[in-house]
Amino acid sequence: MAKLSNISLVLAVLTLAGCASRPYQPMPDDPYYAPVVPEERPMPIRPTGSIYSDQYSDNLYSDIKARRVGDIITVQLQEQTTASKSATMETTKDSSVQLPTPTLFGRPVTVGGNPLSADFGGSRTSAGDGAADQSNSLIGDITVTVIKVLPNGNLIVRGEKWMRINTGDEFIRLTGIIRSQDVTADNVIPSTRVANARIEYSGTGALAQVQEQGWLTRFFNSPIWPF
């Protein structure tokens, strides 16, 4: 009975570890990335019956760049990162100890006519080399909407794009802050001009699942495993 109890306890711990380390599964139509629809402003009633509203008026010198909540902006993803790191370490330590000849009644202690003495010495050397290289690139387009206009005129944008390829889905999500001055006349801005950018590119389906570790492998690689 004791063995069965121990086995049940181990299985319960493994199950809980597998459930706790289960990765987040993204789903389309996440409310957080849903486009924001601007509120309808009530049209003032005028005695003249005119349908003109100065809130939506444009003149000869104005443009149609996005500047209100709900407007659409296309972000050109131009992300390229390259990192390289190398390190070399070498340490050396030498030590030596010499014991003087002991004396007894004022005379040196001898063994076979030779004075008794001892010398100790040691040397230790450690060396190591390490190097790491990483390169990433993300090129593409994603169209987002303005969800908030800040008091200084900057725009907070957010959006996502899902694509079904064969049996799996791929998605791109982006949030960040942009300046209206950086938006071109056709409402396009490069991703390098997005402040506090959060760009997520991943996928779901069979292709994404085979790249994930199993729950037992995640358990052995987790901090819970003591060895």
SETOR-110118 format. One record per atom (N, C-alpha, C): residue number from 1; x, y, z; residue in three letters; atom name. Coordinates in steps of 0.05 Angstrom, whole numbers, padded with zeros to 5 digits, always signed. Layout:
<recs>
NUM  X  Y  Z  ALA  CA
...
</recs>
This chain:
<recs>
1  +00016  -00024  +00000  MET  N
1  +00000  +00000  +00000  MET  CA
1  +00017  +00025  +00000  MET  C
2  +00040  +00024  +00015  ALA  N
2  +00057  +00047  +00016  ALA  CA
2  +00069  +00053  -00011  ALA  C
3  +00076  +00032  -00026  LYS  N
3  +00087  +00037  -00053  LYS  CA
3  +00067  +00049  -00072  LYS  C
4  +00042  +00039  -00070  LEU  N
4  +00021  +00051  -00087  LEU  CA
4  +00016  +00080  -00080  LEU  C
5  +00017  +00087  -00054  SER  N
5  +00013  +00114  -00046  SER  CA
5  +00036  +00132  -00057  SER  C
6  +00060  +00122  -00056  ASN  N
6  +00083  +00138  -00067  ASN  CA
6  +00080  +00142  -00097  ASN  C
7  +00073  +00121  -00111  ILE  N
7  +00069  +00123  -00140  ILE  CA
7  +00047  +00143  -00147  ILE  C
8  +00025  +00142  -00132  SER  N
8  +00003  +00161  -00136  SER  CA
8  +00012  +00189  -00131  SER  C
9  +00028  +00193  -00111  LEU  N
9  +00037  +00220  -00104  LEU  CA
9  +00055  +00231  -00126  LEU  C
10  +00073  +00214  -00137  VAL  N
10  +00091  +00222  -00158  VAL  CA
10  +00075  +00229  -00183  VAL  C
11  +00056  +00213  -00190  LEU  N
11  +00039  +00218  -00214  LEU  CA
11  +00023  +00244  -00210  LEU  C
12  +00014  +00249  -00186  ALA  N
12  -00001  +00274  -00182  ALA  CA
12  +00016  +00298  -00185  ALA  C
13  +00041  +00297  -00175  VAL  N
13  +00060  +00319  -00178  VAL  CA
13  +00067  +00324  -00207  VAL  C
14  +00072  +00302  -00222  LEU  N
14  +00078  +00305  -00251  LEU  CA
14  +00054  +00317  -00266  LEU  C
15  +00030  +00309  -00259  THR  N
15  +00006  +00320  -00273  THR  CA
15  +00003  +00350  -00267  THR  C
16  +00007  +00357  -00241  LEU  N
16  +00005  +00386  -00235  LEU  CA
16  +00027  +00402  -00248  LEU  C
17  +00051  +00391  -00250  ALA  N
17  +00073  +00406  -00263  ALA  CA
17  +00067  +00409  -00292  ALA  C
18  +00056  +00388  -00305  GLY  N
18  +00049  +00390  -00333  GLY  CA
18  +00028  +00411  -00338  GLY  C
19  +00008  +00411  -00321  CYS  N
19  -00014  +00431  -00325  CYS  CA
19  -00004  +00459  -00319  CYS  C
20  +00013  +00462  -00299  ALA  N
20  +00023  +00489  -00292  ALA  CA
20  +00041  +00501  -00314  ALA  C
21  +00055  +00483  -00328  SER  N
21  +00074  +00493  -00349  SER  CA
21  +00062  +00493  -00377  SER  C
22  +00036  +00489  -00378  ARG  N
22  +00023  +00489  -00404  ARG  CA
22  +00025  +00516  -00417  ARG  C
23  +00035  +00519  -00441  PRO  N
23  +00038  +00545  -00453  PRO  CA
23  +00012  +00558  -00460  PRO  C
24  +00012  +00584  -00462  TYR  N
24  -00011  +00600  -00469  TYR  CA
24  -00019  +00594  -00498  TYR  C
25  -00045  +00589  -00502  GLN  N
25  -00055  +00583  -00529  GLN  CA
25  -00070  +00607  -00540  GLN  C
26  -00058  +00622  -00559  PRO  N
26  -00072  +00645  -00569  PRO  CA
26  -00096  +00637  -00586  PRO  C
27  -00116  +00654  -00587  MET  N
27  -00140  +00649  -00602  MET  CA
27  -00147  +00674  -00619  MET  C
28  -00158  +00670  -00642  PRO  N
28  -00166  +00694  -00658  PRO  CA
28  -00189  +00708  -00645  PRO  C
29  -00193  +00733  -00654  ASP  N
29  -00214  +00750  -00644  ASP  CA
29  -00212  +00756  -00615  ASP  C
30  -00187  +00759  -00606  ASP  N
30  -00182  +00767  -00578  ASP  CA
30  -00194  +00794  -00573  ASP  C
31  -00211  +00798  -00553  PRO  N
31  -00223  +00824  -00548  PRO  CA
31  -00202  +00846  -00544  PRO  C
32  -00179  +00839  -00533  TYR  N
32  -00158  +00859  -00528  TYR  CA
32  -00149  +00872  -00554  TYR  C
33  -00148  +00856  -00576  TYR  N
33  -00138  +00866  -00601  TYR  CA
33  -00161  +00874  -00620  TYR  C
34  -00186  +00874  -00610  ALA  N
34  -00208  +00882  -00627  ALA  CA
34  -00207  +00911  -00634  ALA  C
35  -00214  +00919  -00659  PRO  N
35  -00213  +00947  -00666  PRO  CA
35  -00233  +00964  -00650  PRO  C
36  -00225  +00988  -00645  VAL  N
36  -00242  +01007  -00630  VAL  CA
36  -00259  +01023  -00650  VAL  C
37  -00285  +01023  -00646  VAL  N
37  -00303  +01038  -00663  VAL  CA
37  -00308  +01065  -00650  VAL  C
38  -00303  +01087  -00664  PRO  N
38  -00307  +01114  -00652  PRO  CA
38  -00337  +01118  -00645  PRO  C
39  -00341  +01133  -00624  GLU  N
39  -00369  +01139  -00617  GLU  CA
39  -00380  +01160  -00635  GLU  C
40  -00406  +01157  -00641  GLU  N
40  -00420  +01176  -00658  GLU  CA
40  -00424  +01202  -00642  GLU  C
41  -00415  +01223  -00654  ARG  N
41  -00420  +01249  -00641  ARG  CA
41  -00447  +01260  -00650  ARG  C
42  -00463  +01268  -00631  PRO  N
42  -00489  +01279  -00639  PRO  CA
42  -00486  +01305  -00655  PRO  C
43  -00500  +01306  -00677  MET  N
43  -00499  +01329  -00694  MET  CA
43  -00516  +01351  -00682  MET  C
44  -00504  +01375  -00678  PRO  N
44  -00520  +01396  -00666  PRO  CA
44  -00543  +01405  -00684  PRO  C
45  -00565  +01411  -00671  ILE  N
45  -00588  +01420  -00685  ILE  CA
45  -00585  +01450  -00690  ILE  C
46  -00586  +01458  -00715  ARG  N
46  -00583  +01486  -00722  ARG  CA
46  -00609  +01496  -00734  ARG  C
47  -00615  +01520  -00728  PRO  N
47  -00639  +01531  -00739  PRO  CA
47  -00639  +01532  -00770  PRO  C
48  -00615  +01534  -00782  THR  N
48  -00614  +01536  -00811  THR  CA
48  -00618  +01509  -00825  THR  C
49  -00617  +01487  -00809  GLY  N
49  -00621  +01461  -00821  GLY  CA
49  -00597  +01451  -00837  GLY  C
50  -00573  +01463  -00833  SER  N
50  -00549  +01455  -00848  SER  CA
50  -00539  +01429  -00837  SER  C
51  -00528  +01412  -00854  ILE  N
51  -00516  +01386  -00846  ILE  CA
51  -00486  +01389  -00842  ILE  C
52  -00475  +01413  -00844  TYR  N
52  -00446  +01417  -00841  TYR  CA
52  -00438  +01414  -00812  TYR  C
53  -00416  +01400  -00807  SER  N
53  -00405  +01396  -00780  SER  CA
53  -00375  +01402  -00781  SER  C
54  -00366  +01422  -00765  ASP  N
54  -00338  +01430  -00766  ASP  CA
54  -00320  +01408  -00754  ASP  C
55  -00331  +01388  -00740  GLN  N
55  -00315  +01367  -00728  GLN  CA
55  -00303  +01349  -00749  GLN  C
56  -00316  +01346  -00772  TYR  N
56  -00307  +01328  -00793  TYR  CA
56  -00300  +01344  -00819  TYR  C
57  -00296  +01369  -00817  SER  N
57  -00291  +01385  -00841  SER  CA
57  -00261  +01383  -00848  SER  C
58  -00256  +01385  -00874  ASP  N
58  -00229  +01386  -00885  ASP  CA
58  -00227  +01410  -00903  ASP  C
59  -00204  +01422  -00904  ASN  N
59  -00200  +01445  -00922  ASN  CA
59  -00181  +01437  -00944  ASN  C
60  -00173  +01456  -00960  LEU  N
60  -00156  +01451  -00983  LEU  CA
60  -00128  +01442  -00974  LEU  C
61  -00119  +01450  -00951  TYR  N
61  -00092  +01444  -00942  TYR  CA
61  -00091  +01420  -00922  TYR  C
62  -00113  +01408  -00915  SER  N
62  -00113  +01386  -00896  SER  CA
62  -00108  +01359  -00911  SER  C
63  -00100  +01339  -00896  ASP  N
63  -00096  +01312  -00907  ASP  CA
63  -00115  +01293  -00894  ASP  C
64  -00114  +01268  -00902  ILE  N
64  -00132  +01248  -00892  ILE  CA
64  -00116  +01228  -00875  ILE  C
65  -00094  +01236  -00863  LYS  N
65  -00078  +01218  -00847  LYS  CA
65  -00094  +01211  -00821  LYS  C
66  -00089  +01187  -00811  ALA  N
66  -00103  +01178  -00787  ALA  CA
66  -00095  +01196  -00763  ALA  C
67  -00115  +01204  -00749  ARG  N
67  -00110  +01221  -00726  ARG  CA
67  -00133  +01219  -00705  ARG  C
68  -00153  +01202  -00710  ARG  N
68  -00175  +01199  -00692  ARG  CA
68  -00177  +01170  -00683  ARG  C
69  -00191  +01165  -00661  VAL  N
69  -00197  +01138  -00652  VAL  CA
69  -00213  +01123  -00673  VAL  C
70  -00204  +01099  -00679  GLY  N
70  -00217  +01083  -00699  GLY  CA
70  -00204  +01085  -00727  GLY  C
71  -00187  +01105  -00732  ASP  N
71  -00173  +01107  -00758  ASP  CA
71  -00154  +01084  -00761  ASP  C
72  -00148  +01078  -00786  ILE  N
72  -00131  +01054  -00793  ILE  CA
72  -00104  +01063  -00803  ILE  C
73  -00083  +01049  -00793  ILE  N
73  -00056  +01055  -00801  ILE  CA
73  -00042  +01028  -00808  ILE  C
74  -00027  +01028  -00829  THR  N
74  -00012  +01004  -00837  THR  CA
74  +00017  +01006  -00827  THR  C
75  +00026  +00986  -00812  VAL  N
75  +00053  +00985  -00802  VAL  CA
75  +00069  +00966  -00818  VAL  C
76  +00091  +00976  -00830  GLN  N
76  +00110  +00959  -00845  GLN  CA
76  +00130  +00948  -00826  GLN  C
77  +00129  +00921  -00822  LEU  N
77  +00148  +00908  -00804  LEU  CA
77  +00176  +00906  -00817  LEU  C
78  +00195  +00920  -00805  GLN  N
78  +00222  +00920  -00815  GLN  CA
78  +00241  +00915  -00792  GLN  C
79  +00236  +00893  -00778  GLU  N
79  +00252  +00886  -00754  GLU  CA
79  +00275  +00867  -00762  GLU  C
80  +00299  +00876  -00756  GLN  N
80  +00323  +00859  -00760  GLN  CA
80  +00341  +00864  -00736  GLN  C
81  +00348  +00842  -00723  THR  N
81  +00366  +00844  -00700  THR  CA
81  +00389  +00823  -00703  THR  C
82  +00412  +00832  -00696  THR  N
82  +00436  +00814  -00697  THR  CA
82  +00452  +00819  -00671  THR  C
83  +00459  +00797  -00658  ALA  N
83  +00474  +00799  -00633  ALA  CA
83  +00496  +00778  -00634  ALA  C
84  +00519  +00786  -00624  SER  N
84  +00542  +00769  -00622  SER  CA
84  +00557  +00774  -00596  SER  C
85  +00565  +00752  -00583  LYS  N
85  +00578  +00755  -00557  LYS  CA
85  +00599  +00733  -00554  LYS  C
86  +00622  +00740  -00544  SER  N
86  +00643  +00721  -00539  SER  CA
86  +00657  +00728  -00513  SER  C
87  +00666  +00708  -00499  ALA  N
87  +00679  +00712  -00473  ALA  CA
87  +00701  +00691  -00470  ALA  C
88  +00724  +00699  -00458  THR  N
88  +00746  +00682  -00453  THR  CA
88  +00755  +00686  -00424  THR  C
89  +00758  +00664  -00410  MET  N
89  +00766  +00666  -00381  MET  CA
89  +00789  +00647  -00376  MET  C
90  +00809  +00656  -00361  GLU  N
90  +00831  +00639  -00353  GLU  CA
90  +00841  +00648  -00326  GLU  C
91  +00843  +00630  -00308  THR  N
91  +00853  +00636  -00281  THR  CA
91  +00875  +00616  -00273  THR  C
92  +00894  +00626  -00259  THR  N
92  +00917  +00610  -00250  THR  CA
92  +00923  +00617  -00221  THR  C
93  +00928  +00596  -00205  LYS  N
93  +00934  +00600  -00177  LYS  CA
93  +00957  +00580  -00169  LYS  C
94  +00978  +00591  -00157  ASP  N
94  +01000  +00576  -00147  ASP  CA
94  +01002  +00580  -00117  ASP  C
95  +01008  +00559  -00102  SER  N
95  +01011  +00561  -00073  SER  CA
95  +01033  +00542  -00064  SER  C
96  +01047  +00550  -00043  SER  N
96  +01069  +00533  -00032  SER  CA
96  +01071  +00539  -00002  SER  C
97  +01078  +00518  +00013  VAL  N
97  +01081  +00519  +00042  VAL  CA
97  +01106  +00504  +00049  VAL  C
98  +01123  +00517  +00065  GLN  N
98  +01148  +00504  +00075  GLN  CA
98  +01148  +00504  +00105  GLN  C
99  +01150  +00480  +00117  LEU  N
99  +01150  +00477  +00146  LEU  CA
99  +01179  +00477  +00155  LEU  C
100  +01186  +00492  +00176  PRO  N
100  +01213  +00492  +00186  PRO  CA
100  +01220  +00466  +00201  PRO  C
101  +01245  +00460  +00204  THR  N
101  +01254  +00436  +00217  THR  CA
101  +01247  +00438  +00247  THR  C
102  +01232  +00419  +00257  PRO  N
102  +01225  +00420  +00286  PRO  CA
102  +01250  +00415  +00303  PRO  C
103  +01249  +00425  +00327  THR  N
103  +01271  +00422  +00346  THR  CA
103  +01261  +00408  +00371  THR  C
104  +01279  +00394  +00384  LEU  N
104  +01273  +00380  +00409  LEU  CA
104  +01297  +00384  +00428  LEU  C
105  +01291  +00397  +00451  PHE  N
105  +01312  +00404  +00470  PHE  CA
105  +01334  +00421  +00457  PHE  C
106  +01326  +00439  +00439  GLY  N
106  +01345  +00456  +00427  GLY  CA
106  +01360  +00445  +00404  GLY  C
107  +01354  +00420  +00397  ARG  N
107  +01368  +00407  +00374  ARG  CA
107  +01348  +00400  +00352  ARG  C
108  +01356  +00403  +00327  PRO  N
108  +01337  +00396  +00305  PRO  CA
108  +01331  +00365  +00305  PRO  C
109  +01307  +00359  +00299  VAL  N
109  +01299  +00331  +00297  VAL  CA
109  +01308  +00320  +00270  VAL  C
110  +01321  +00297  +00272  THR  N
110  +01332  +00285  +00247  THR  CA
110  +01321  +00257  +00244  THR  C
111  +01320  +00248  +00219  VAL  N
111  +01312  +00220  +00213  VAL  CA
111  +01334  +00208  +00195  VAL  C
112  +01348  +00189  +00206  GLY  N
112  +01371  +00177  +00192  GLY  CA
112  +01393  +00197  +00187  GLY  C
113  +01396  +00215  +00205  GLY  N
113  +01417  +00235  +00202  GLY  CA
113  +01410  +00259  +00186  GLY  C
114  +01386  +00259  +00174  ASN  N
114  +01377  +00282  +00158  ASN  CA
114  +01356  +00297  +00173  ASN  C
115  +01358  +00324  +00172  PRO  N
115  +01338  +00340  +00187  PRO  CA
115  +01310  +00336  +00176  PRO  C
116  +01290  +00335  +00194  LEU  N
116  +01262  +00331  +00186  LEU  CA
116  +01250  +00358  +00176  LEU  C
117  +01240  +00358  +00153  SER  N
117  +01227  +00382  +00141  SER  CA
117  +01206  +00373  +00121  SER  C
118  +01189  +00392  +00114  ALA  N
118  +01167  +00386  +00095  ALA  CA
118  +01161  +00410  +00078  ALA  C
119  +01156  +00405  +00052  ASP  N
119  +01148  +00426  +00033  ASP  CA
119  +01123  +00417  +00019  ASP  C
120  +01103  +00436  +00016  PHE  N
120  +01079  +00430  +00002  PHE  CA
120  +01075  +00451  -00020  PHE  C
121  +01066  +00443  -00043  GLY  N
121  +01061  +00462  -00065  GLY  CA
121  +01038  +00452  -00082  GLY  C
122  +01026  +00471  -00095  GLY  N
122  +01003  +00465  -00113  GLY  CA
122  +00999  +00486  -00134  GLY  C
123  +00987  +00477  -00156  SER  N
123  +00982  +00496  -00178  SER  CA
123  +00955  +00489  -00190  SER  C
124  +00939  +00509  -00196  ARG  N
124  +00912  +00504  -00207  ARG  CA
124  +00908  +00524  -00230  ARG  C
125  +00898  +00513  -00252  THR  N
125  +00893  +00530  -00276  THR  CA
125  +00865  +00523  -00287  THR  C
126  +00850  +00544  -00294  SER  N
126  +00823  +00540  -00305  SER  CA
126  +00820  +00559  -00329  SER  C
127  +00809  +00548  -00350  ALA  N
127  +00806  +00564  -00375  ALA  CA
127  +00779  +00556  -00388  ALA  C
128  +00767  +00575  -00400  GLY  N
128  +00741  +00570  -00414  GLY  CA
128  +00736  +00591  -00435  GLY  C
129  +00722  +00583  -00456  ASP  N
129  +00715  +00600  -00479  ASP  CA
129  +00685  +00597  -00484  ASP  C
130  +00672  +00619  -00491  GLY  N
130  +00643  +00618  -00498  GLY  CA
130  +00637  +00638  -00519  GLY  C
131  +00618  +00630  -00536  ALA  N
131  +00609  +00648  -00558  ALA  CA
131  +00580  +00643  -00564  ALA  C
132  +00566  +00664  -00572  ALA  N
132  +00538  +00662  -00579  ALA  CA
132  +00531  +00681  -00601  ALA  C
133  +00517  +00672  -00621  ASP  N
133  +00508  +00689  -00644  ASP  CA
133  +00478  +00685  -00648  ASP  C
134  +00464  +00707  -00653  GLN  N
134  +00436  +00706  -00657  GLN  CA
134  +00427  +00726  -00678  GLN  C
135  +00410  +00719  -00696  SER  N
135  +00400  +00737  -00717  SER  CA
135  +00371  +00732  -00722  SER  C
136  +00355  +00753  -00723  ASN  N
136  +00326  +00751  -00727  ASN  CA
136  +00317  +00772  -00748  ASN  C
137  +00297  +00765  -00763  SER  N
137  +00287  +00783  -00783  SER  CA
137  +00256  +00778  -00786  SER  C
138  +00242  +00800  -00787  LEU  N
138  +00213  +00799  -00790  LEU  CA
138  +00205  +00821  -00810  LEU  C
139  +00195  +00813  -00833  ILE  N
139  +00187  +00831  -00855  ILE  CA
139  +00158  +00825  -00862  ILE  C
140  +00142  +00846  -00864  GLY  N
140  +00114  +00843  -00871  GLY  CA
140  +00098  +00868  -00865  GLY  C
141  +00072  +00866  -00867  ASP  N
141  +00054  +00888  -00862  ASP  CA
141  +00032  +00879  -00844  ASP  C
142  +00023  +00897  -00827  ILE  N
142  -00001  +00892  -00810  ILE  CA
142  -00015  +00919  -00807  ILE  C
143  -00041  +00918  -00810  THR  N
143  -00058  +00942  -00808  THR  CA
143  -00071  +00943  -00781  THR  C
144  -00068  +00964  -00766  VAL  N
144  -00078  +00967  -00739  VAL  CA
144  -00097  +00991  -00738  VAL  C
145  -00110  +00994  -00715  THR  N
145  -00128  +01017  -00711  THR  CA
145  -00118  +01034  -00688  THR  C
146  -00126  +01059  -00688  VAL  N
146  -00120  +01077  -00667  VAL  CA
146  -00140  +01073  -00645  VAL  C
147  -00130  +01067  -00621  ILE  N
147  -00149  +01061  -00598  ILE  CA
147  -00150  +01085  -00579  ILE  C
148  -00130  +01103  -00580  LYS  N
148  -00130  +01126  -00562  LYS  CA
148  -00112  +01148  -00573  LYS  C
149  -00121  +01172  -00569  VAL  N
149  -00105  +01196  -00576  VAL  CA
149  -00095  +01209  -00550  VAL  C
150  -00069  +01210  -00547  LEU  N
150  -00058  +01222  -00523  LEU  CA
150  -00059  +01252  -00523  LEU  C
151  -00057  +01266  -00500  PRO  N
151  -00058  +01295  -00500  PRO  CA
151  -00037  +01309  -00517  PRO  C
152  -00014  +01296  -00521  ASN  N
152  +00007  +01309  -00538  ASN  CA
152  +00004  +01303  -00567  ASN  C
153  -00017  +01289  -00575  GLY  N
153  -00022  +01283  -00603  GLY  CA
153  -00013  +01256  -00612  GLY  C
154  +00003  +01242  -00595  ASN  N
154  +00012  +01215  -00603  ASN  CA
154  -00012  +01195  -00603  ASN  C
155  -00009  +01174  -00619  LEU  N
155  -00031  +01155  -00622  LEU  CA
155  -00023  +01128  -00612  LEU  C
156  -00040  +01115  -00596  ILE  N
156  -00036  +01088  -00587  ILE  CA
156  -00051  +01070  -00607  ILE  C
157  -00036  +01051  -00619  VAL  N
157  -00047  +01034  -00640  VAL  CA
157  -00045  +01005  -00630  VAL  C
158  -00064  +00988  -00640  ARG  N
158  -00064  +00960  -00633  ARG  CA
158  -00080  +00945  -00653  ARG  C
159  -00071  +00920  -00659  GLY  N
159  -00085  +00904  -00678  GLY  CA
159  -00071  +00877  -00681  GLY  C
160  -00085  +00859  -00696  GLU  N
160  -00074  +00833  -00702  GLU  CA
160  -00082  +00824  -00730  GLU  C
161  -00068  +00804  -00740  LYS  N
161  -00074  +00793  -00766  LYS  CA
161  -00070  +00763  -00765  LYS  C
162  -00090  +00747  -00772  TRP  N
162  -00089  +00718  -00772  TRP  CA
162  -00089  +00708  -00801  TRP  C
163  -00073  +00688  -00806  MET  N
163  -00071  +00675  -00832  MET  CA
163  -00072  +00645  -00829  MET  C
164  -00090  +00632  -00843  ARG  N
164  -00091  +00602  -00842  ARG  CA
164  -00075  +00591  -00866  ARG  C
165  -00054  +00576  -00859  ILE  N
165  -00037  +00564  -00880  ILE  CA
165  -00038  +00533  -00876  ILE  C
166  -00049  +00519  -00895  ASN  N
166  -00054  +00490  -00894  ASN  CA
166  -00071  +00484  -00869  ASN  C
167  -00060  +00470  -00850  THR  N
167  -00075  +00461  -00826  THR  CA
167  -00069  +00478  -00801  THR  C
168  -00052  +00498  -00804  GLY  N
168  -00045  +00514  -00781  GLY  CA
168  -00051  +00544  -00786  GLY  C
169  -00051  +00559  -00764  ASP  N
169  -00055  +00588  -00765  ASP  CA
169  -00030  +00602  -00757  ASP  C
170  -00024  +00624  -00770  GLU  N
170  -00003  +00642  -00763  GLU  CA
170  -00014  +00670  -00757  GLU  C
171  -00003  +00683  -00737  PHE  N
171  -00015  +00709  -00730  PHE  CA
171  +00008  +00728  -00723  PHE  C
172  +00001  +00754  -00727  ILE  N
172  +00018  +00776  -00719  ILE  CA
172  +00002  +00795  -00702  ILE  C
173  +00013  +00803  -00679  ARG  N
173  +00000  +00822  -00662  ARG  CA
173  +00019  +00845  -00656  ARG  C
174  +00008  +00869  -00655  LEU  N
174  +00025  +00892  -00651  LEU  CA
174  +00010  +00913  -00634  LEU  C
175  +00024  +00924  -00615  THR  N
175  +00015  +00947  -00600  THR  CA
175  +00038  +00967  -00597  THR  C
176  +00032  +00992  -00594  GLY  N
176  +00053  +01012  -00591  GLY  CA
176  +00042  +01041  -00593  GLY  C
177  +00060  +01060  -00592  ILE  N
177  +00054  +01088  -00593  ILE  CA
177  +00069  +01100  -00617  ILE  C
178  +00055  +01116  -00633  ILE  N
178  +00067  +01129  -00656  ILE  CA
178  +00061  +01159  -00656  ILE  C
179  +00077  +01173  -00671  ARG  N
179  +00073  +01202  -00675  ARG  CA
179  +00057  +01205  -00701  ARG  C
180  +00037  +01222  -00700  SER  N
180  +00022  +01227  -00725  SER  CA
180  +00040  +01239  -00746  SER  C
181  +00061  +01253  -00739  GLN  N
181  +00079  +01265  -00759  GLN  CA
181  +00095  +01244  -00774  GLN  C
182  +00098  +01220  -00762  ASP  N
182  +00113  +01199  -00776  ASP  CA
182  +00096  +01183  -00795  ASP  C
183  +00071  +01187  -00795  VAL  N
183  +00053  +01172  -00813  VAL  CA
183  +00053  +01186  -00840  VAL  C
184  +00057  +01170  -00861  THR  N
184  +00058  +01181  -00888  THR  CA
184  +00030  +01189  -00898  THR  C
185  +00029  +01201  -00921  ALA  N
185  +00003  +01210  -00932  ALA  CA
185  -00016  +01188  -00937  ALA  C
186  -00005  +01163  -00943  ASP  N
186  -00023  +01140  -00948  ASP  CA
186  -00026  +01123  -00923  ASP  C
187  -00021  +01135  -00899  ASN  N
187  -00026  +01122  -00874  ASN  CA
187  -00008  +01097  -00870  ASN  C
188  +00017  +01100  -00874  VAL  N
188  +00037  +01079  -00871  VAL  CA
188  +00059  +01089  -00853  VAL  C
189  +00069  +01071  -00835  ILE  N
189  +00091  +01078  -00818  ILE  CA
189  +00108  +01053  -00814  ILE  C
190  +00135  +01056  -00814  PRO  N
190  +00152  +01033  -00809  PRO  CA
190  +00152  +01025  -00779  PRO  C
191  +00156  +01000  -00774  SER  N
191  +00155  +00990  -00746  SER  CA
191  +00178  +01002  -00729  SER  C
192  +00199  +01011  -00742  THR  N
192  +00221  +01023  -00727  THR  CA
192  +00213  +01050  -00715  THR  C
193  +00190  +01061  -00724  ARG  N
193  +00181  +01086  -00713  ARG  CA
193  +00159  +01083  -00692  ARG  C
194  +00155  +01058  -00684  VAL  N
194  +00134  +01052  -00664  VAL  CA
194  +00148  +01051  -00636  VAL  C
195  +00139  +01068  -00618  ALA  N
195  +00151  +01068  -00591  ALA  CA
195  +00137  +01048  -00574  ALA  C
196  +00152  +01037  -00554  ASN  N
196  +00141  +01017  -00536  ASN  CA
196  +00127  +00995  -00551  ASN  C
197  +00140  +00986  -00573  ALA  N
197  +00127  +00966  -00591  ALA  CA
197  +00127  +00939  -00578  ALA  C
198  +00105  +00925  -00581  ARG  N
198  +00102  +00897  -00573  ARG  CA
198  +00093  +00882  -00598  ARG  C
199  +00112  +00867  -00609  ILE  N
199  +00106  +00852  -00634  ILE  CA
199  +00107  +00822  -00628  ILE  C
200  +00087  +00808  -00635  GLU  N
200  +00085  +00780  -00629  GLU  CA
200  +00079  +00766  -00656  GLU  C
201  +00096  +00747  -00663  TYR  N
201  +00092  +00731  -00687  TYR  CA
201  +00095  +00701  -00680  TYR  C
202  +00074  +00686  -00683  SER  N
202  +00075  +00658  -00676  SER  CA
202  +00053  +00643  -00692  SER  C
203  +00048  +00619  -00684  GLY  N
203  +00028  +00603  -00698  GLY  CA
203  +00016  +00582  -00680  GLY  C
204  -00005  +00569  -00691  THR  N
204  -00019  +00548  -00677  THR  CA
204  -00023  +00525  -00697  THR  C
205  -00031  +00502  -00687  GLY  N
205  -00035  +00479  -00704  GLY  CA
205  -00014  +00458  -00701  GLY  C
206  -00014  +00439  -00719  ALA  N
206  +00004  +00416  -00717  ALA  CA
206  +00033  +00424  -00719  ALA  C
207  +00040  +00443  -00737  LEU  N
207  +00068  +00451  -00741  LEU  CA
207  +00078  +00465  -00715  LEU  C
208  +00062  +00481  -00702  ALA  N
208  +00071  +00494  -00678  ALA  CA
208  +00072  +00474  -00655  ALA  C
209  +00055  +00454  -00654  GLN  N
209  +00055  +00435  -00632  GLN  CA
209  +00079  +00417  -00632  GLN  C
210  +00089  +00410  -00655  VAL  N
210  +00112  +00392  -00656  VAL  CA
210  +00138  +00406  -00647  VAL  C
211  +00137  +00433  -00646  GLN  N
211  +00160  +00448  -00637  GLN  CA
211  +00160  +00452  -00607  GLN  C
212  +00139  +00444  -00593  GLU  N
212  +00137  +00447  -00565  GLU  CA
212  +00146  +00422  -00550  GLU  C
213  +00157  +00426  -00527  GLN  N
213  +00166  +00404  -00510  GLN  CA
213  +00141  +00390  -00497  GLN  C
214  +00143  +00364  -00493  GLY  N
214  +00122  +00350  -00478  GLY  CA
214  +00121  +00358  -00449  GLY  C
215  +00099  +00351  -00436  TRP  N
215  +00096  +00360  -00408  TRP  CA
215  +00116  +00347  -00390  TRP  C
216  +00124  +00322  -00396  LEU  N
216  +00144  +00309  -00379  LEU  CA
216  +00172  +00322  -00383  LEU  C
217  +00178  +00329  -00408  THR  N
217  +00204  +00343  -00413  THR  CA
217  +00204  +00370  -00400  THR  C
218  +00181  +00385  -00401  ARG  N
218  +00180  +00411  -00388  ARG  CA
218  +00183  +00408  -00357  ARG  C
219  +00174  +00386  -00346  PHE  N
219  +00177  +00382  -00318  PHE  CA
219  +00206  +00378  -00310  PHE  C
220  +00221  +00362  -00325  PHE  N
220  +00249  +00357  -00319  PHE  CA
220  +00266  +00382  -00324  PHE  C
221  +00256  +00400  -00342  ASN  N
221  +00271  +00425  -00347  ASN  CA
221  +00261  +00449  -00329  ASN  C
222  +00242  +00444  -00313  SER  N
222  +00231  +00465  -00296  SER  CA
222  +00246  +00467  -00270  SER  C
223  +00244  +00490  -00256  PRO  N
223  +00257  +00493  -00230  PRO  CA
223  +00247  +00473  -00209  PRO  C
224  +00224  +00460  -00213  ILE  N
224  +00215  +00441  -00193  ILE  CA
224  +00233  +00416  -00191  ILE  C
225  +00245  +00409  -00214  TRP  N
225  +00262  +00385  -00214  TRP  CA
225  +00288  +00392  -00199  TRP  C
226  +00294  +00377  -00178  PRO  N
226  +00317  +00386  -00161  PRO  CA
226  +00344  +00379  -00172  PRO  C
227  +00346  +00363  -00193  PHE  N
227  +00373  +00354  -00202  PHE  CA
227  +00380  +00368  -00229  PHE  C
</recs>
